[in-house]
């Protein structure tokens, strides 16, 4: 070899270090990223050329850059794909002298620090591989000559294009893109997007360039514009947003110190700081960065659709397909809504919203054509203040809301094409806005559209099986569109630093005034936006067996119409946060609150004695169905007070009685479990002589076995027994994975009985591993301990990042201070917990002891 490996290695490393240093120190602009990628590729070009010439390659051979490196751009830690192009295959000539030459070249590359991916082929072999594998065909489309035989490279180019079946290539790339989008959640708004592979990422732009190159429509955006695929404005927009994505990806590589294309939570803040972004009272630095990313990804998504449609028309020759006239100046071309002229929306702005209205009414239309999407994209500046205040546009927007169908699809498409944010200017402010509250998994705009979808499904009979009670209530609701407005505005004021419910109420009041929504309708929508969190809070944090709680909520709601609307919006909202947040137990709590409040709205204060007597009668009837003799319930029931019967429904009372009527005075703990009546997890009954650490021992067992406690109803009988009922669900590390539910119930009953009877000291809580998201966006732990309204018991509320062992840790602190838990509301919102406990104990009346308890609870939450 005629080169010095050490010298070349030092030269390459010094050159790369200098380029990265300059990029890091310079202001982060798209131009700085473009310079870095080009200069990195040139540095590698020079190094490879020196290595190639130093190994004495055979005559007629060529070194070719392929793949991403073939584009003449190289990110700091990207792979380097090269093709060694031979004049003839060694297997044909039997020439074994080539192997040491090529091996020496590849080894030298790795010794210097070039992470190359190499292939060695002849032109004929490249053609055969390309015909078998579309990935090889794609890589060859981006082939770039480096050194060696130029004629051999020209032969490769001719081979690549002569045997390229462009329609088949397009079909393959479209299928690949669809599969990739599905893998990455089919949205550009993932909270941890892959800036290369996610929808709206760099790969989407590369697909367009591949297709354009294959169809010989241009190799760059400006060439494509000259060929009529793009307007000059669109070419500039593509170049600008591509530059933004490249800048973010290059900074991400630099911060990670490795090839990392995912904007994971762990790195978002560091990347944001490398841009010079800083936290403000309203927004984190990472939120500013991610919003910039989402805006670029959204623009790429829009332009990608336009270009793909245009290319498909040219490749498949469908641009002259016959058109069917539709309402107004629109046509149906191959199932897509087409405008009759490119400047229609600029010349007649009213037709922008009319286009969506026509699409909403015609079920045969699959969407907007490329020409229509381009016309919308180029008419964005027409949608200004005057456009928003125009009575014709306001009437069309209300017609879209009030139509009997199509809102979900229409509003998603309006957001995708930027029409929604241009018409509802307040909505534009939350497009791409992240939510770092550990239970939303969507950006604010995507969450809002998900809630709108959920509300809409309540009114569609085909979805009635999902939430039958919601569908039943929705069928009797007079104006569904009022709920759609509330869904659109309920979180629209997030990210401003104030109470988004209050600010959102102001925004929706302005909307109603401008769109002639008046009287009771306007008041209802304003109420829903202002109170959209209230029903969830009451259901999950307050004692629904307390008539005062129900009365206070009923006064706040005011009437049945508002109650029904708030219930439907609340269910849709919780379901729209994350697949992990909703469960059947939350659904039962909300339904119970709805029914109790509806009864309270019907007239006088609920008569608890009559309600309890009704529950007892129903429980007796259930016991009779199980062939238990009359009167067996008396021994147990006479030890239970009104609070027990108020907190449990007739079904639970009957089940407790069946399990306990023979063991009222037992000295041995009784544990019974069954499949939860609400449809998920288990319901577990524990009956044992009361002791200060009983609640902690029960929580400790569930902690060890990986169960998550959803609810705990703790009661102490007149005979000094604890009668506790738990709703539990299996967590991710469930100890009984794969065990049949009957065996699981038997194991829980046996093992929990042993845990409750044990005289051993309480074990230390398990050290739960925090998720990456919790580590990146921790919740500040909070503890509040205050007397209830009657000053007889104390209300303990805690808020913290979720982890295994947390509830048990809280229970240990309470047991240590002889504090008895009477009620536990355990609320897990994604990766944040908000638990409420009703507790009693003599130490709570001592100020110093109370401070000690609060301090120890905080220590437990932050452990």
C-alpha positions in Angstrom: 0.0 0.0 0.0 1.3 3.4 -1.0 -0.1 5.4 1.9 0.6 5.9 5.6 -2.5 4.7 7.6 -1.5 6.7 10.7 -1.1 10.0 8.8 -4.3 9.5 6.9 -6.2 8.6 10.1 -4.9 11.7 11.9 -5.7 13.9 8.9 -9.2 12.5 8.6 -10.0 12.8 12.3 -8.5 16.3 12.5 -10.6 17.4 9.5 -13.8 15.9 10.9 -13.2 17.4 14.3 -12.6 20.9 12.8 -15.8 20.6 10.7 -17.9 19.6 13.8 -16.3 22.3 15.9 -17.2 25.0 13.4 -20.7 23.7 13.1 -21.2 23.5 16.8 -19.8 27.0 17.4 -21.6 28.7 14.5 -25.2 30.0 14.8 -27.6 27.0 14.0 -28.9 27.8 10.6 -30.0 25.7 7.7 -27.0 27.1 5.7 -24.6 25.9 8.4 -26.1 22.4 8.3 -25.9 22.3 4.5 -22.2 23.3 4.6 -21.4 20.7 7.2 -23.1 17.9 5.2 -21.4 18.8 2.0 -18.0 19.3 3.5 -18.2 16.1 5.5 -18.9 14.2 2.2 -16.0 16.0 0.5 -13.7 15.1 3.3 -14.7 11.4 3.0 -14.4 11.7 -0.8 -10.7 12.8 -0.5 -9.9 10.2 2.0 -11.5 7.3 0.0 -9.8 8.5 -3.2 -6.4 8.4 -1.5 -7.1 4.9 -0.1 -8.3 3.6 -3.4 -5.3 4.8 -5.3 -3.0 3.4 -2.6 -4.2 -0.2 -3.0 -3.4 -0.3 -6.8 -7.0 -1.2 -8.0 -7.4 -3.2 -11.2 -7.8 -1.4 -14.5 -11.4 -0.7 -15.4 -12.6 -0.7 -11.8 -14.4 2.3 -10.2 -15.3 3.4 -6.7 -18.8 4.7 -6.4 -20.7 6.4 -3.6 -24.3 5.0 -3.2 -27.2 5.5 -0.8 -27.3 8.6 1.3 -23.6 9.2 0.8 -24.3 9.1 -3.0 -26.3 12.3 -2.6 -23.1 14.2 -1.6 -24.2 14.8 1.9 -23.0 13.1 5.1 -24.3 13.6 8.6 -21.8 13.5 11.5 -22.4 9.8 12.4 -24.0 8.4 9.3 -22.8 5.2 7.5 -20.8 5.5 4.3 -22.1 3.3 1.6 -19.7 2.5 -1.3 -19.8 0.2 -4.3 -16.6 -1.3 -5.7 -17.5 -1.7 -9.4 -15.3 -4.3 -11.1 -14.9 -4.8 -14.9 -15.5 -8.5 -14.6 -16.3 -10.9 -11.8 -13.3 -12.7 -10.2 -15.5 -15.9 -10.2 -15.5 -15.8 -14.0 -11.8 -15.1 -14.5 -10.5 -17.0 -11.5 -8.3 -14.1 -10.7 -7.6 -14.3 -6.9 -5.3 -11.3 -6.8 -8.3 -8.9 -6.5 -9.4 -10.2 -3.1 -6.3 -8.9 -1.2 -6.6 -5.6 -2.9 -10.3 -5.1 -2.0 -9.9 -6.5 1.5 -7.0 -4.2 2.0 -9.0 -1.2 0.9 -12.0 -2.0 3.2 -9.7 -2.8 6.2 -7.9 0.5 5.7 -11.2 2.4 5.7 -12.1 0.9 9.1 -8.6 1.5 10.4 -8.9 5.2 9.6 -12.3 5.5 11.2 -14.6 5.3 8.2 -17.7 3.2 9.0 -18.4 2.0 5.5 -20.9 -0.4 4.1 -19.4 -1.9 1.0 -20.5 -4.1 -1.8 -18.3 -5.5 -4.7 -20.1 -6.2 -8.0 -19.8 -5.9 -11.8 -22.3 -3.8 -13.7 -24.2 -6.9 -14.7 -24.4 -8.1 -11.1 -25.7 -4.7 -10.1 -28.5 -5.0 -12.7 -29.4 -8.4 -11.5 -29.5 -7.4 -7.8 -31.5 -4.3 -8.7 -34.2 -6.3 -10.5 -34.5 -8.6 -7.4 -34.3 -5.9 -4.7 -35.9 -2.5 -4.9 -33.6 -1.3 -2.1 -30.5 -2.0 -4.3 -32.3 -0.3 -7.2 -32.9 2.8 -5.0 -29.3 2.9 -3.9 -28.1 2.8 -7.5 -30.4 5.7 -8.4 -28.2 7.8 -6.1 -24.9 6.5 -7.3 -22.1 9.1 -7.6 -18.7 8.7 -9.2 -15.7 9.0 -6.9 -12.7 7.7 -8.7 -11.4 5.0 -11.0 -12.9 4.2 -14.4 -15.4 6.8 -15.5 -16.6 4.7 -18.4 -17.4 1.9 -16.0 -19.6 4.3 -13.9 -21.3 5.6 -17.0 -22.1 2.0 -18.0 -23.7 1.5 -14.5 -25.9 4.5 -15.0 -27.1 3.3 -18.4 -27.8 -0.2 -16.9 -29.7 1.3 -14.0 -32.1 3.4 -16.1 -32.5 1.0 -19.1 -34.0 -1.7 -16.9 -36.0 0.5 -14.6 -39.7 -0.2 -14.6 -40.8 3.2 -13.3 -44.5 2.3 -12.5 -43.4 -0.9 -10.7 -40.7 1.1 -8.9 -43.3 3.7 -7.8 -45.7 1.0 -6.5 -42.9 -0.6 -4.5 -41.8 2.8 -3.0 -45.4 3.7 -2.1 -45.9 0.4 -0.3 -42.6 0.9 1.5 -43.6 4.4 2.6 -47.0 3.2 3.8 -45.4 0.5 5.8 -42.9 2.9 7.3 -45.6 5.4 8.2 -47.5 2.7 10.0 -44.4 1.7 11.9 -44.0 5.3 13.1 -47.6 5.8 14.3 -48.7 7.2 11.0 -48.3 10.8 12.3 -45.6 13.5 12.1 -46.6 14.5 15.6 -45.2 11.6 17.6 -43.7 12.9 20.9 -40.4 11.1 20.1 -40.3 11.3 16.3 -37.6 9.8 14.1 -36.5 12.9 12.1 -35.4 10.6 9.3 -38.0 7.9 9.1 -41.2 9.3 10.7 -44.0 10.7 8.5 -42.9 14.2 7.5 -39.2 13.3 8.0 -36.3 13.4 5.6 -37.1 10.0 4.2 -40.4 11.3 2.8 -38.5 13.9 0.8 -36.0 11.3 -0.4 -38.9 9.1 -1.7 -40.0 12.0 -3.9 -36.5 12.6 -5.2 -36.1 8.9 -6.0 -39.4 8.8 -7.9 -38.6 12.1 -9.8 -35.1 10.8 -10.7 -36.6 7.4 -11.8 -39.1 9.2 -14.0 -36.5 11.6 -15.3 -38.4 14.6 -13.9 -35.4 16.2 -12.1 -32.8 15.5 -9.5 -33.3 18.6 -7.4 -36.3 20.7 -6.3 -35.5 23.4 -8.7 -35.2 21.0 -11.6 -38.6 19.6 -10.7 -40.0 23.1 -10.6 -38.6 23.7 -14.1 -40.4 20.5 -15.3 -43.7 21.7 -13.9 -44.0 19.3 -10.9 -43.5 22.2 -8.5 -44.0 25.9 -8.4 -41.0 28.0 -7.6 -42.6 28.9 -4.3 -43.1 25.2 -3.4 -39.5 24.5 -4.3 -38.3 27.2 -1.9 -40.6 25.9 0.8 -39.3 22.3 0.3 -35.7 23.5 0.5 -36.4 25.5 3.6 -38.2 22.8 5.5 -35.7 20.1 4.3 -33.0 22.4 5.7 -34.7 22.6 9.0 -34.9 18.8 9.3 -31.3 18.4 8.3 -30.2 21.0 10.8 -32.1 19.2 13.6 -30.7 15.8 12.6 -27.1 17.1 12.4 -27.4 18.7 15.9 -29.0 15.5 17.2 -26.0 13.4 16.0 -23.6 15.9 17.5 -25.4 16.0 20.9 -25.8 12.2 21.0 -22.2 11.5 19.9 -23.5 8.7 17.7 -25.9 7.9 15.0 -29.2 8.8 16.6 -32.2 9.9 14.5 -34.9 9.7 17.2 -35.7 12.9 19.1 -36.0 11.0 22.3 -37.0 12.8 25.5 -33.5 12.3 27.0 -31.9 14.3 24.1 -34.6 16.9 23.3 -33.5 19.4 25.9 -29.8 19.2 25.0 -30.6 19.6 21.3 -32.8 22.6 22.1 -30.0 24.2 24.1 -27.6 23.7 21.2 -30.0 25.9 19.2 -29.8 28.5 22.0 -33.4 27.9 23.2 -34.0 28.4 26.9 -36.9 27.6 29.2 -39.6 30.3 29.8 -42.4 30.3 32.3 -44.8 29.2 29.5 -42.6 26.8 27.4 -39.7 24.5 27.9 -36.7 24.9 25.5 -37.5 21.4 24.3 -41.1 22.4 23.5 -39.8 25.3 21.3 -37.5 22.9 19.4 -40.2 20.3 18.9 -42.7 22.9 17.7 -40.2 23.9 15.1 -39.7 20.3 14.1 -43.5 19.7 13.9 -44.1 22.7 11.7 -41.4 21.5 9.3 -42.7 18.0 9.3 -46.2 19.2 8.7 -45.1 21.2 5.7 -43.2 18.3 4.3 -46.2 16.1 4.7 -48.4 18.5 2.7 -45.8 19.0 0.0 -45.1 15.3 -0.1 -48.7 14.5 -0.9 -48.8 17.1 -3.6 -45.6 15.8 -5.3 -46.5 12.2 -5.0 -49.9 12.8 -6.6 -48.4 14.8 -9.4 -45.7 12.2 -10.0 -48.2 9.4 -10.0 -50.3 11.2 -12.6 -47.3 11.7 -14.9 -46.0 8.2 -14.4 -49.3 6.5 -14.8 -50.6 9.0 -17.4 -53.8 9.8 -15.4 -53.5 13.6 -15.6 -56.1 13.7 -18.4 -58.7 11.4 -16.7 -62.3 12.5 -17.3 -63.9 14.7 -14.7 -67.4 14.7 -13.2 -68.9 18.1 -12.2 -69.7 18.6 -8.5 -71.4 21.4 -6.7 -69.8 24.8 -7.4 -66.5 25.1 -9.2 -65.4 21.6 -8.3 -65.0 18.3 -10.1 -64.5 14.6 -9.3 -61.3 13.3 -11.0 -60.7 9.6 -10.2 -62.4 9.9 -6.8 -60.6 13.1 -5.7 -62.0 16.6 -5.5 -60.4 18.7 -8.2 -60.5 22.5 -8.7 -61.2 23.8 -12.2 -58.3 26.3 -12.1 -55.1 26.7 -10.1 -55.9 30.2 -8.7 -59.5 29.4 -7.8 -59.0 29.8 -4.0 -57.0 33.0 -4.5 -59.6 34.6 -6.7 -62.6 33.2 -4.8 -61.6 32.7 -1.1 -65.1 31.6 -0.2 -64.5 28.4 -2.2 -61.8 27.2 0.3 -64.3 26.1 3.0 -66.8 25.2 0.4 -64.4 22.6 -1.0 -64.4 20.9 2.3 -68.2 21.1 2.6 -68.6 19.4 -0.8 -66.1 16.7 0.2 -68.1 16.2 3.4 -71.3 15.6 1.6 -70.0 13.3 -1.1 -69.1 9.8 0.1 -67.7 8.8 -3.2 -64.8 11.3 -2.9 -61.6 9.8 -1.3 -59.9 13.2 -0.7 -58.4 16.2 -2.3 -56.5 16.0 -5.6 -52.9 17.1 -5.9 -54.0 20.2 -7.8 -56.5 21.1 -5.1 -53.9 20.6 -2.3 -51.4 22.7 -4.2 -54.1 25.4 -4.7 -54.8 25.4 -0.9 -51.1 25.5 -0.1 -50.5 28.5 -2.3 -53.6 30.3 -1.0 -52.7 30.2 2.6 -52.1 33.9 2.8 -55.6 34.6 1.5 -56.9 33.2 4.8 -56.4 36.4 6.8 -58.4 38.4 9.4 -60.9 39.5 6.7 -61.4 35.8 5.6 -62.1 34.8 9.2 -64.6 37.5 9.8 -66.4 37.0 6.5 -70.1 36.0 7.2 -70.1 33.6 4.3 -67.1 31.7 5.6 -68.5 31.7 9.1 -71.7 30.2 7.8 -69.8 27.5 5.9 -67.7 26.6 8.9 -70.9 26.3 11.0 -72.5 24.2 8.3 -69.5 21.8 8.5 -69.9 21.5 12.2 -73.7 21.0 12.0 -73.6 18.5 9.1 -74.8 15.0 10.0 -71.5 13.3 9.2 -67.9 13.6 8.2 -66.5 15.9 11.0 -63.6 13.6 12.0 -62.2 13.2 8.5 -62.8 16.9 7.5 -61.2 18.5 10.5 -58.1 16.2 10.3 -57.8 17.1 6.6 -58.3 20.8 7.4 -55.5 20.6 10.0 -53.2 18.8 7.6 -53.7 21.4 4.9 -53.3 24.3 7.5 -56.9 25.5 6.7 -58.1 24.9 10.3 -55.3 26.9 11.9 -55.7 29.7 9.3 -59.5 29.9 10.0 -59.3 29.4 13.7 -56.3 31.5 14.5 -56.3 30.4 18.1 -56.0 26.8 17.0 -52.9 27.7 14.9 -51.1 28.5 18.2 -51.3 25.0 19.5 -50.3 23.1 16.3 -47.3 21.0 17.2 -47.5 22.1 20.9 -46.1 19.3 23.1 -47.7 18.3 26.4 -45.2 17.3 29.1 -47.7 16.2 31.6 -46.8 12.5 31.4 -50.2 11.2 30.3 -50.8 12.9 27.0 -49.1 11.1 24.2 -50.2 13.5 21.5 -49.5 17.1 20.6 -52.3 19.5 21.7 -53.8 19.8 18.2 -53.7 16.0 17.7 -55.3 15.5 21.1 -58.1 17.9 20.3 -58.8 16.2 17.0 -58.7 12.8 18.8 -61.3 14.1 21.4 -63.5 15.4 18.5 -63.3 11.9 16.9 -64.3 10.3 20.2 -67.3 12.6 20.7 -68.3 12.1 17.1 -68.3 8.3 17.5 -70.8 8.5 20.4 -73.3 9.8 17.7 -72.5 7.0 15.2 -74.6 3.8 15.8 -71.9 1.6 14.3 -69.7 2.4 17.3 -72.4 1.9 19.9 -70.8 -1.3 21.1 -67.7 0.6 22.3 -69.4 2.8 25.0 -73.1 1.8 25.0 -74.1 4.3 27.8 -72.4 7.2 26.0 -74.2 6.2 22.7 -77.5 6.0 24.6 -77.0 9.5 26.0 -75.8 10.9 22.7 -78.9 9.6 20.9 -81.0 11.9 23.1 -78.8 14.9 22.9 -80.3 17.6 20.7 -77.3 19.5 19.2 -74.2 17.4 18.8 -72.3 20.3 17.1 -72.2 22.1 20.5 -70.0 19.2 21.8 -67.8 19.4 18.7 -67.2 23.1 19.4 -66.4 22.3 23.0 -64.0 19.6 21.9 -62.2 22.0 19.5 -61.7 24.6 22.2 -61.3 22.7 25.5 -57.5 22.7 25.3 -56.9 25.4 22.8 -55.4 27.8 25.3 -52.6 25.4 26.5 -49.1 26.6 26.6 -49.9 30.3 27.5 -48.8 30.0 31.1 -52.3 30.6 32.6 -55.3 28.4 33.4 -56.1 27.0 30.0 -59.7 26.3 31.1 -60.3 30.0 31.9 -58.5 31.2 28.8 -60.3 28.6 26.6 -63.6 29.8 27.9 -62.8 33.3 26.8 -61.8 32.0 23.3 -64.9 30.0 22.8 -67.1 32.9 24.0 -65.5 35.0 21.2 -66.1 32.2 18.7 -69.8 31.8 19.7 -70.4 35.6 19.4 -68.8 35.7 15.9 -70.7 32.6 14.7 -74.1 33.6 16.1 -74.2 30.8 18.7 -76.3 32.5 21.4 -78.4 32.0 24.5 -78.4 28.6 26.3 -76.3 27.1 23.5 -73.5 29.6 24.0 -73.6 29.3 27.8 -73.4 25.5 27.5 -70.3 25.5 25.3 -68.6 28.1 27.6 -69.5 25.9 30.6 -68.0 22.8 29.0 -64.7 24.4 28.1 -64.4 26.1 31.5 -65.3 22.9 33.5 -64.0 20.1 31.2 -61.6 18.9 34.0 -64.1 19.1 36.8 -66.1 15.8 36.4 -62.9 13.8 36.1 -61.5 15.4 39.2 -64.6 14.8 41.3 -65.0 11.2 40.2 -61.4 10.2 40.8 -60.6 12.2 43.9 -63.7 12.7 46.0 -66.0 10.4 48.0 -69.0 9.7 45.8 -70.8 8.2 48.7 -70.9 11.6 50.4 -74.2 13.4 49.6 -72.5 16.8 50.1 -70.1 16.0 47.3 -72.9 15.1 44.9 -74.9 18.1 45.8 -72.0 20.5 45.3 -71.3 19.0 41.9 -75.0 19.1 40.9 -75.1 22.8 41.8 -72.0 23.4 39.7 -73.5 21.6 36.7 -77.0 23.1 37.0 -79.1 21.0 34.7 -79.4 17.6 33.0 -78.4 18.9 29.6 -75.1 20.3 30.9 -74.5 17.2 32.9 -74.9 14.9 29.9 -72.7 17.1 27.7 -70.0 17.3 30.3 -70.1 13.5 30.8 -69.7 12.8 27.1 -66.9 15.4 26.7 -65.1 14.0 29.8 -65.1 10.4 28.6 -63.9 11.6 25.1 -61.2 13.7 26.7 -59.8 11.0 28.9 -59.9 8.5 26.0 -58.0 11.0 23.9 -55.0 11.4 26.1 -53.3 8.0 25.9 -54.3 4.4 25.3 -52.9 3.7 28.9 -55.0 6.3 30.7 -58.6 5.0 30.2 -59.8 1.9 31.9 -63.1 0.4 32.9 -62.8 1.5 36.5 -62.5 5.1 35.5 -65.5 4.6 33.3 -67.5 3.2 36.2 -66.6 6.1 38.5 -67.7 8.6 35.9 -70.9 6.7 35.2 -71.7 6.5 38.9 -71.1 10.2 39.3 -73.4 10.9 36.3 -76.2 8.8 37.7 -75.9 10.1 41.3 -75.9 13.7 40.0 -78.8 13.1 37.7 -80.8 11.9 40.7 -79.8 15.0 42.7 -80.8 17.3 39.8 -84.2 15.7 39.9 -85.3 17.4 43.1 -84.6 17.1 46.7 -81.3 16.1 48.4 -80.8 12.3 48.2 -82.4 10.5 51.2 -79.5 8.2 52.3 -81.7 6.0 54.5 -84.0 5.2 51.7 -81.1 4.5 49.3 -79.4 2.2 51.8 -82.6 0.3 52.5 -83.0 -0.2 48.7 -79.5 -1.5 48.4 -80.0 -3.9 51.3 -83.2 -5.2 49.7 -81.4 -5.8 46.4 -78.5 -7.5 48.2 -80.9 -9.8 50.0 -82.5 -10.7 46.7 -79.1 -11.6 45.3 -78.3 -13.7 48.3 -81.5 -15.6 47.9 -80.5 -16.3 44.3 -77.4 -18.0 45.7 -79.6 -20.2 47.9 -78.6 -18.6 51.2 -81.2 -18.8 54.0 -83.0 -15.6 55.0 -81.3 -13.7 57.8 -77.8 -14.9 57.3 -76.8 -11.3 56.6 -77.7 -10.0 60.1 -74.6 -11.0 62.0 -72.4 -9.1 59.6 -74.6 -6.2 58.8 -75.2 -5.2 62.4 -71.5 -4.5 62.6 -71.5 -2.2 59.6 -72.6 1.5 59.7 -74.2 3.8 57.2 -70.9 4.7 55.6 -70.2 1.1 54.5 -73.6 0.8 52.8 -73.2 4.2 51.2 -69.8 3.3 49.7 -70.8 -0.1 48.2 -73.5 -1.0 45.7 -75.9 -3.9 46.2 -73.8 -6.3 44.2 -70.7 -5.7 46.3 -72.7 -5.9 49.6 -74.1 -9.3 48.5 -70.7 -10.6 47.5 -69.1 -9.5 50.9 -72.0 -11.1 52.7 -71.6 -14.4 50.9 -67.9 -14.5 51.6 -68.1 -13.4 55.3 -71.4 -14.5 56.9 -69.8 -17.6 58.5 -66.6 -15.7 59.6 -67.8 -12.6 61.3 -65.8 -13.3 64.4 -62.9 -15.1 62.9 -59.4 -14.7 64.1 -57.9 -15.7 60.8 -57.9 -13.2 57.8 -60.4 -13.9 55.1 -59.3 -13.0 51.5 -61.6 -13.5 48.5 -61.0 -12.4 44.9 -63.1 -12.4 41.8 -63.0 -11.0 38.3 -63.9 -7.3 38.6 -67.5 -6.6 37.8 -66.4 -3.5 35.9 -64.7 -5.7 33.3 -60.9 -5.4 34.0 -58.6 -6.9 36.6 -59.7 -8.3 39.9 -61.8 -7.3 42.9 -60.2 -8.4 46.1 -61.9 -8.5 49.6 -59.8 -8.6 52.8 -61.5 -9.1 56.2 -59.2 -9.3 59.2 -58.8 -8.0 62.7 -57.8 -4.3 62.3 -54.1 -3.3 62.8 -52.2 -0.1 62.0 -50.1 -1.7 59.3 -52.8 -3.7 57.6 -53.2 -1.4 54.6 -49.5 -1.2 54.2 -49.2 -5.1 54.3 -51.9 -5.4 51.6 -50.2 -2.7 49.4 -46.8 -4.4 50.0 -48.2 -7.7 48.6 -49.6 -6.0 45.5 -46.3 -4.2 45.1 -44.3 -7.4 45.2 -46.5 -9.2 42.7 -46.8 -6.4 40.2 -50.4 -5.5 40.7 -51.6 -1.9 40.3 -54.3 -0.7 42.8 -57.0 1.3 41.0 -59.2 1.9 44.0 -59.4 1.0 47.7 -62.5 1.1 49.9 -61.4 0.7 53.5 -63.9 0.2 56.3 -63.7 -0.7 60.0 -66.6 -2.7 61.6 -68.0 -2.1 65.0 -66.3 -5.4 66.0 -62.9 -4.0 65.2 -62.4 -5.7 61.9 -61.1 -4.2 58.7 -63.3 -4.8 55.7 -61.3 -3.6 52.7 -62.1 -3.9 49.0 -59.5 -3.3 46.3 -59.8 -3.0 42.5 -56.5 -4.2 41.0 -55.0 -4.6 37.6 -51.9 -6.4 36.4 -48.9 -4.2 35.7 -46.2 -4.6 33.1 -44.2 -6.9 35.3 -47.0 -9.1 36.5 -45.8 -12.1 38.5 -48.7 -14.3 37.2 -48.1 -13.7 33.5 -49.7 -16.5 31.5 -51.5 -18.0 34.6 -55.2 -18.8 34.1 -57.4 -16.4 36.0 -58.9 -19.1 38.2 -55.4 -20.1 39.3 -54.4 -16.5 39.7 -57.4 -15.8 42.0 -56.4 -18.9 44.1 -52.8 -17.7 44.4 -53.9 -14.1 45.3 -56.2 -15.5 48.0 -53.6 -17.8 49.5 -50.6 -15.5 49.3 -52.4 -12.3 50.5 -53.8 -14.2 53.5 -50.2 -15.2 54.4 -49.0 -11.6 53.9 -51.7 -10.1 56.1 -51.1 -12.8 58.9 -47.3 -12.3 58.8 -45.6 -10.9 61.9 -42.5 -9.9 59.9 -41.5 -6.3 59.6 -42.7 -4.5 56.6 -40.3 -5.0 53.6 -38.6 -2.2 51.8 -40.5 -0.9 48.7 -39.3 -2.3 45.4 -37.0 0.1 43.6 -39.1 0.9 40.6 -37.3 1.8 37.4 -38.3 5.2 36.1 -39.3 5.4 32.4 -37.2 7.7 30.1 -40.2 10.0 29.9 -40.4 10.4 33.7 -36.7 11.0 33.9 -36.8 13.7 31.3 -40.0 15.4 32.5 -40.3 14.6 36.3 -43.4 15.7 38.2 -42.6 17.9 41.2 -43.8 15.8 44.2 -46.6 17.4 46.2 -48.2 16.5 49.5 -51.3 18.1 51.0 -52.7 17.1 54.4 -55.8 19.1 55.6 -58.9 18.4 57.6 -62.1 17.7 55.8 -65.1 20.0 55.9 -66.4 18.4 59.2 -62.9 18.4 60.7 -63.4 14.8 61.7 -61.1 13.2 59.2 -58.1 14.3 57.1 -57.7 14.5 53.4 -54.3 13.5 52.1 -53.5 14.2 48.5 -50.2 13.2 46.8 -48.9 13.9 43.3 -45.7 12.4 41.8 -44.2 10.6 38.9 -45.4 7.0 38.8 -43.2 4.0 39.7 -43.6 0.6 41.2 -43.6 0.6 45.0 -44.9 4.1 45.3 -48.3 3.4 46.9 -46.7 0.9 49.3 -44.1 3.5 50.3 -46.9 5.9 51.2 -48.8 3.2 53.2 -45.6 2.4 55.2 -45.3 6.0 56.3 -48.9 6.1 57.4 -48.6 2.7 59.2 -45.5 4.0 61.0 -47.5 6.9 62.5 -50.5 4.8 63.4 -52.7 6.5 60.7 -55.7 4.6 59.5 -56.8 4.8 55.9 -60.6 4.9 55.4 -60.7 5.6 51.7 -58.2 5.6 48.9 -58.7 7.1 45.5 -55.8 5.9 43.4 -55.6 7.8 40.0 -52.8 6.9 37.5 -52.7 9.3 34.6 -50.2 7.8 32.2 -47.0 8.2 34.1 -48.2 10.6 36.8 -50.1 9.6 39.9 -52.6 11.7 41.8 -53.8 9.8 44.9 -56.3 10.9 47.5 -56.7 9.3 50.9 -59.2 9.8 53.7 -57.3 9.2 56.9 -57.7 9.3 60.7 -55.3 9.1 63.6 -54.5 11.0 66.8 -51.1 12.1 65.5 -52.7 14.2 62.8 -53.9 16.7 65.4 -50.4 17.5 66.5 -48.8 20.2 64.3 -45.2 18.9 64.7 -46.2 15.3 64.0 -48.1 16.5 60.9 -44.9 18.2 59.6 -42.9 15.1 60.2 -45.5 13.0 58.3 -45.5 15.3 55.3 -41.7 15.4 55.2 -41.5 11.6 55.2 -44.1 11.3 52.5 -42.2 13.8 50.3 -39.0 11.8 50.9 -40.9 8.6 49.8 -42.2 10.3 46.7 -38.7 11.6 45.7 -36.9 8.3 46.6 
